[in-house]
Amino acid sequence: MEKRAVIAGVGITPFGSFPEKSFADLSRDAIGMALKDANMSFKDIQMVIGVNSFLSKSTAGVMATESLGRMGIPILDVDAACAGAASALGMIKELIESGKRSNALIFGVEKMPKGFMPPTVLYNNDWQVFMGLDQNPMYWAMMARRHMHDYGTTVEDFVKVVIKNRAAGVLNANAKFRKAVTMQDVMNSPLVVDPMRLFMICAPVEGASAAVVSEESVATRASSKPLLRLAAAVHVVSMYPNTIAPSICIGDSGNPTRHELAAQRAYKQAGISAAEVDVAEVQDTDAFCEIEAYEGLGFCKKGEGRSLVDSGETARTGSKPVNTDGGLLSKGEPVGASHLGQIYEIARQLRGEAEARQVPKKPVFGLAHVSGAGGHCGITILERV
Amino acid sequence: MKVSFDSNYLELGEPPSILGTKCASCGITIFGKRQTCENCAGTDVKTVILGKNGTLWSFTVQRYPPAEPFKLGSAKREDWVPRVLGWVELPQGPRVLSIVENCKPEDAKIGMEVEMFIDKGWLSENGDEVMILKSRPRFE
């Protein structure tokens, strides 16, 4: 029989600032939750992939898990900016479906410093840093400005994304920001990189998330929870041009954007269309990025992303709920942990366990999308079976 | 002595040249001297000199100072004067990330005519004057 990979358990820590906890402490908190959720122990795990971009540690995966037991299994670390966990999920999916492994653990963790991401980590050319062309929100702002010019998107549209996501974040105990905001609050927050204001940009934070990925029969032996098939897990690096950090040159190429490229592959792998996605988590490192994601994911036509926010379609109670956990604008962004944080929310929604955040219709397909530095883009699709 | 910030992008000389790479396979021109085309990975590429007069394709205003080791002035919050940055579209097609000087934030507009120019950057470790590329509005 064909082997299928499923998400057997998910775990997450609150996202925020935790000076009293090491990255290993945070990791183990999330791992413990995911194992408990799957009704398994660390002894059941055959392989571990740790994901981070900003720890500056070698073998962080081992450091985080050695106190759980040295089981003689492979443990490795992946860095692919925001898409690290999507990449790891893709690799584990292939290993499980080809029968080479039947149970693996992926976790993401980060202890990000406050403020702009450290330039020396993200930028290759010293001169770019010497010139100060190294605040990554500036890239988002320039694409946002161009989108406004080309399609008539407005600053108010970006504000509406913030209002929507922050309202959702009120219901998420793990979010850094749990206060709803008004149009005035957002417009009164300081400009950072025009037209982007402080409240339109997510905060780098600390946090961890984890998932147990199993062959279907392994998951069902351990737990009777609804099965969440890993229908697609895709990671791509954008074709030319890379429009985000640390790019110094862009131009017309006719190539699909990173979002479009990843979406095409993910829908093909899952055997579904954009219309069949019932609930989604998309990258909202800045408010414009969510609109860009709608378009890249095919939730609407290019240039029409604003209409989905305006009509309420992507609100929790709309027909295509997006970022029901408040998104990164509410949770904050621990780069390596952000994708499994999304998977946590999608799993809760598909199992009907999202409590006050639960979407009204019973979702079958959930999609999680991340996009980040270097042009990395990841999409994971889960199906409740 | 004056030196270029990076000789793959700017060649000093009379006159100085902004360097690009044109790919014979896909036809795309990108900023900087390369051995391989970033668009198609083709190797049939040649170094070209990019025109300096372009237009502002998009822009933003940097309201907060960059982090150390910024070398074009103080990185202190209280000293910082917001500056315009943008993607400058050059005649052969590439859009180059650039500081837009002599342009107040409220005057920046998509489509405005700008020119690339060479300006003093910083002193290198050997005391050489490092010359960098910037852009500024162009008035006929």
Interface residues (C-beta under 8 A of the other chain):
Chain A: G115 F116 P118 P119 N125 W127 Q128 V129 F130 M131 G132 L133 D134 Q135 M138 A141 M142 M143 R145 R146 H149 P190 L191 V192 V193 D194 P195 M196 M239 Y240 P241 S247 I248 C249 I250 G251 D252 S253 N255
Chain B: F5 D6 I28 T29 I30 F31 G32 E38 N39 W57 S58 F59 T60 V61 Q62 R63 Y64 P65 P66 A67 P69 F70 K71 L72 A75 L85 G86 W87 E89 G93 P94 R95 V96 L97 I99 P105 I110 G121 W122 V130 I132
